[in-house]
């Protein structure tokens, strides 16, 4: 067979790759994935030939690969009508730009961290610190009960967002288990202590007929360091002179879809499975928290909050409030007021803490 169904002469692999500007290796891969199968395969020698009409699809695949689109998504786009495919490409690129912005923020945070390590004298990094802190939760304007929990103390900051029929108890229990860390002896490894306490909370999470559990995001101060533990879609941020940085990554279905390029950040709030978590304290799934040790500095302000705040208040508004508020107490009050003004469809919990040198005079409330 040397012609297609329309009578056009089939192209050899060499002619096709030159016309489509694809490599033979790429063509083999697309064949294996059934993204661009040949029009004819010789049953004797296995030689493949392609129809001239396949060039348009091949060029589209090549262009989309140059955009960085994953092959699974390219396959979906290739099956769409031109108008719908155009919308899909536009949505993908919007997601790429949003992802690039998020990576830019992360890169800025890492650059800031590394520069501080290099330029800050060792004596400054070892400066004894103290915290001025405030915590508050609110039921919001829609939910019948408050299943969020928060704690702020001299050493420990934590927020938890419960879900399911026993979610409120799960969140309260998680925060309660961590509170004994306020009295941990000097010299205790903060990251190990935080992880072990959260593991106990995970094992003790209440069970119910329906899925139940809690998120947990916590910071434990030890000298001039902060140990961070994170499970779920609550968040932690740090405000410095160089800006507001998010230091956690959501463990949620919608975040995984965003990471894979299958959903844009703008689409996430309205996704029907936006509440589905991939990691949490639920007693039944593996305990896999994110753990990190941060170097803390005087003058930093930290925010821990549940998605009842971040789901309705954009990052730029968070930064405005955190920058303008004189005290953590005022910041917490203003943040919750923003959530309520935006409709507060979920419970809200937030903790704000300022770091000061231990021998400095702490501003009055």
C-alpha positions in Angstrom: 0.0 0.0 0.0 1.7 3.2 -1.2 -1.4 5.5 -1.2 -3.9 6.6 1.4 -7.7 6.4 1.1 -7.8 9.7 -0.9 -5.2 8.4 -3.4 -2.3 10.5 -2.1 1.1 8.8 -2.1 2.2 7.8 1.4 5.4 9.3 2.8 8.4 7.4 4.0 9.6 8.0 7.6 12.5 10.1 6.2 10.2 12.3 4.1 7.7 12.7 6.8 10.1 13.7 9.5 11.7 16.3 7.2 8.3 17.8 6.3 7.0 17.7 9.9 10.3 18.8 11.4 10.3 15.9 13.9 13.1 13.5 14.7 12.7 9.8 14.0 13.0 9.2 17.7 10.1 11.5 18.5 8.0 9.9 15.8 8.6 6.4 17.3 7.5 7.8 20.7 4.4 9.3 19.3 3.6 6.0 17.6 4.0 4.1 20.8 1.7 6.5 22.6 -0.9 6.3 19.7 -0.6 10.0 19.4 0.6 9.8 15.8 0.4 6.3 14.4 1.5 5.6 10.9 -1.1 5.3 8.1 0.3 1.9 7.0 2.8 -0.6 8.4 4.2 -3.2 6.0 3.2 -6.6 7.4 6.4 -8.2 6.1 9.2 -5.8 7.0 7.4 -3.5 9.5 8.2 -0.4 7.5 6.0 2.5 8.4 4.5 5.1 6.1 2.5 8.2 6.8 -0.2 10.0 5.0 0.3 13.7 3.8 -2.8 14.6 5.7 -1.1 13.6 9.0 1.4 16.4 8.6 -1.0 19.0 10.1 -1.4 16.9 13.3 2.4 16.3 13.4 3.2 20.0 13.2 0.6 20.7 15.9 2.2 18.1 18.1 5.6 19.6 17.5 4.4 23.1 18.3 2.7 22.0 21.5 5.8 20.1 22.6 7.8 23.3 22.1 5.3 25.0 24.5 6.2 22.3 27.0 2.7 20.7 27.0 2.7 17.1 28.5 2.1 14.4 25.9 -1.1 13.2 27.6 -2.6 16.7 27.3 -1.4 17.0 23.7 -3.3 13.9 22.9 -6.5 15.5 24.3 -5.9 18.7 22.4 -5.4 16.9 19.1 -8.8 15.2 19.4 -10.6 18.6 19.8 -12.2 20.8 17.2 -10.0 23.7 16.2 -12.0 26.3 18.3 -12.0 24.1 21.4 -8.3 23.2 20.9 -7.5 26.9 20.8 -9.3 27.4 24.1 -7.4 24.5 25.6 -4.0 25.9 24.4 -4.9 29.3 25.8 -5.9 27.8 29.2 -2.7 25.8 29.3 -0.6 28.8 28.6 -2.4 30.8 31.3 -1.6 28.0 33.7 2.1 28.0 32.6 2.3 31.7 33.3 0.7 31.2 36.8 3.1 28.4 37.5 6.0 30.5 36.4 4.9 33.2 38.8 4.7 30.7 41.6 8.2 29.3 40.8 9.5 32.9 40.6 8.2 33.5 44.1 9.8 30.3 45.3 13.1 31.2 43.6 13.0 34.6 45.2 12.5 32.9 48.6 15.4 30.6 48.0 17.7 33.4 46.8 16.7 35.4 49.9 17.5 32.4 52.2 20.9 31.8 50.6 21.9 35.4 50.5 21.0 35.8 54.2 23.2 32.8 55.0 26.1 34.3 53.2 25.7 38.0 54.3 24.3 37.7 57.8 27.0 37.5 60.5 27.1 34.3 62.5 26.4 36.2 65.7 23.1 37.6 64.1 22.0 34.1 63.1 22.5 32.9 66.7 20.7 35.9 68.2 18.2 34.6 70.9 14.7 35.3 69.7 11.3 35.8 71.3 7.9 35.9 69.6 4.9 38.2 69.9 1.9 36.2 68.7 -1.9 36.0 68.3 -4.3 33.3 67.2 -8.0 33.3 66.3 -10.6 31.2 64.6 -14.0 32.1 63.3 -17.0 29.9 62.2 -17.5 32.0 59.1 -20.9 32.9 57.6 -22.0 29.6 56.2 -20.8 26.6 58.2 -23.0 25.4 61.1 -20.0 24.5 63.2 -16.3 25.6 63.6 -14.0 22.7 62.8 -10.8 24.8 62.7 -8.3 25.0 65.6 -5.4 27.3 66.2 -2.6 27.8 68.8 0.0 30.5 69.4 2.5 30.4 72.2 6.1 31.4 73.0 7.5 28.5 71.0 4.7 26.8 69.0 2.4 28.1 66.2 -0.2 25.7 64.7 -3.4 25.7 62.7 -5.6 22.7 61.9 -8.6 22.4 59.6 -10.9 19.4 60.4 -13.2 17.7 58.0 -15.9 15.0 58.2 -18.3 14.3 61.0 -15.5 14.3 63.6 -13.4 16.9 62.0 -13.6 19.5 64.8 -12.4 16.9 67.3 -9.6 15.8 65.0 -8.3 19.4 64.6 -8.6 20.2 68.3 -6.8 17.0 69.2 -4.0 17.6 66.7 -3.3 21.0 68.1 -3.6 19.8 71.7 -1.1 17.0 71.1 1.5 19.5 69.9 1.0 22.0 72.7 3.3 20.0 75.1 6.1 21.1 72.9 5.9 24.5 74.5 7.7 22.9 77.5 10.2 20.7 75.6 13.6 20.7 77.3 16.4 22.9 75.9 18.5 21.0 73.3 15.6 19.1 71.9 15.7 18.6 68.2 12.7 20.7 67.1 12.1 18.9 63.8 12.1 15.4 65.3 10.0 16.6 68.3 7.4 18.1 66.0 7.3 15.1 63.7 6.9 12.7 66.5 4.1 14.7 68.1 2.3 15.0 64.8 2.7 11.2 64.3 1.0 10.6 67.6 -1.9 12.9 66.5 -2.1 11.0 63.2 -2.4 7.7 65.0 -5.0 9.1 67.4 -7.2 10.7 64.8 -10.8 9.8 65.4 -12.6 7.4 63.1 -16.1 7.7 61.7 -18.3 6.1 59.1 -17.5 8.9 56.8 -14.0 10.2 56.0 -12.8 12.4 58.8 -9.5 14.0 59.7 -7.6 17.2 59.8 -4.9 19.3 58.1 -1.9 20.4 60.3 0.6 23.2 59.7 2.9 24.0 62.6 6.1 26.0 63.4 8.2 25.2 66.5 10.9 27.7 67.5 14.2 26.5 68.9 16.7 29.3 69.4 17.1 31.0 66.0 15.5 28.2 64.0 12.0 27.3 63.2 10.9 23.7 62.5 8.1 23.5 60.0 5.7 20.6 59.6 2.9 20.6 57.0 0.1 18.2 56.0 -2.9 19.2 53.9 -4.0 22.6 52.4 -3.5 25.0 55.3 -0.6 27.3 54.6 2.4 29.1 56.1 3.8 32.4 54.9 6.7 34.6 56.0 6.8 38.4 55.6 10.3 39.9 55.2 11.6 43.2 53.8 11.9 41.4 50.4 8.2 40.4 50.4 5.7 37.8 51.4 6.7 34.2 50.7 4.6 31.1 50.9 6.6 28.3 52.5 4.2 25.4 52.2 2.8 23.5 49.2 -0.8 22.3 49.3 -1.4 18.5 49.5 -4.7 18.6 47.6 -6.2 17.1 44.4 -6.6 20.5 42.8 -2.9 21.4 43.5 -1.8 18.1 41.9 -3.9 18.9 38.9 -2.3 22.4 38.7 1.2 20.9 39.1 0.4 18.5 36.2 -0.9 21.4 34.0 -4.4 20.0 33.9 -6.0 22.8 35.9 -5.3 26.6 36.2 -5.1 28.3 39.6 -8.1 30.4 38.5 -10.1 27.2 38.0 -9.2 25.7 41.3 -11.6 27.5 43.6 -14.6 26.3 41.6 -13.4 22.7 41.0 -16.0 20.2 42.4 -13.2 18.3 44.2 -11.4 21.3 45.6 -11.7 20.0 49.2 -10.2 16.6 48.5 -6.8 16.2 50.3 -4.0 13.9 49.3 -2.4 14.0 52.7 -3.8 14.7 56.1 -4.1 13.4 59.7 -6.7 10.7 59.4 -5.3 7.7 61.1 -5.8 5.5 58.1 -3.3 6.7 55.4 0.5 6.9 55.6 2.0 9.7 57.7 4.0 11.7 55.1 4.4 15.3 56.3 6.6 17.9 54.7 9.4 18.9 57.1 11.7 21.8 56.9 14.1 23.7 59.1 14.2 27.5 58.6 16.7 30.1 59.8 14.7 32.8 61.7 15.6 36.4 61.9 14.4 39.4 64.0 11.8 41.4 62.2 10.1 38.6 60.4 6.4 38.1 60.6 4.8 34.6 60.1 1.3 33.7 59.1 -0.3 30.3 59.5 -3.8 29.9 58.2 -6.5 27.5 57.0 -8.0 27.6 53.5 -11.0 29.5 54.9 -8.7 32.6 54.6 -6.7 31.8 51.5 -9.7 30.5 49.6 -11.3 34.0 49.6 -8.4 36.5 50.2 -5.7 36.9 47.5 -2.0 36.9 48.4 -1.6 40.6 47.7 -4.3 41.4 50.3 -2.6 39.1 52.8 0.6 41.0 52.3 -1.1 44.4 52.6 -2.6 43.5 56.0 0.5 41.8 57.3 2.6 44.8 56.3 0.3 47.5 57.7 -0.8 45.9 61.0 1.1 47.2 64.0 0.8 44.0 66.0 -0.1 40.3 65.5 -3.4 40.9 67.3 -4.3 43.6 64.8 -3.2 41.5 61.9 -5.3 38.5 62.9 -8.3 40.7 63.4 -7.9 42.4 60.0 -7.3 39.1 58.2 -10.5 37.5 59.6 -12.4 40.7 58.8 -11.3 40.4 55.2 -12.5 36.7 55.0 -15.9 37.8 56.5 -16.2 40.6 54.0 -15.6 38.1 51.2 -18.4 35.9 52.4 -16.5 33.5 54.6 -18.0 30.3 53.2 -15.7 28.2 55.3 -14.3 28.3 58.9 -11.3 30.5 59.3 -8.2 30.1 61.5 -5.1 32.2 61.5 -2.0 32.7 63.6 0.4 35.6 63.2 3.7 35.9 65.0 6.5 38.5 65.0 10.1 37.6 65.9 12.1 40.0 68.1 15.5 39.8 69.7 15.1 38.3 73.2 16.5 41.4 74.9 14.5 43.9 72.8 11.5 45.8 74.1 8.4 44.2 72.5 5.8 46.7 71.1 2.7 47.0 73.2 -0.6 45.7 71.9 
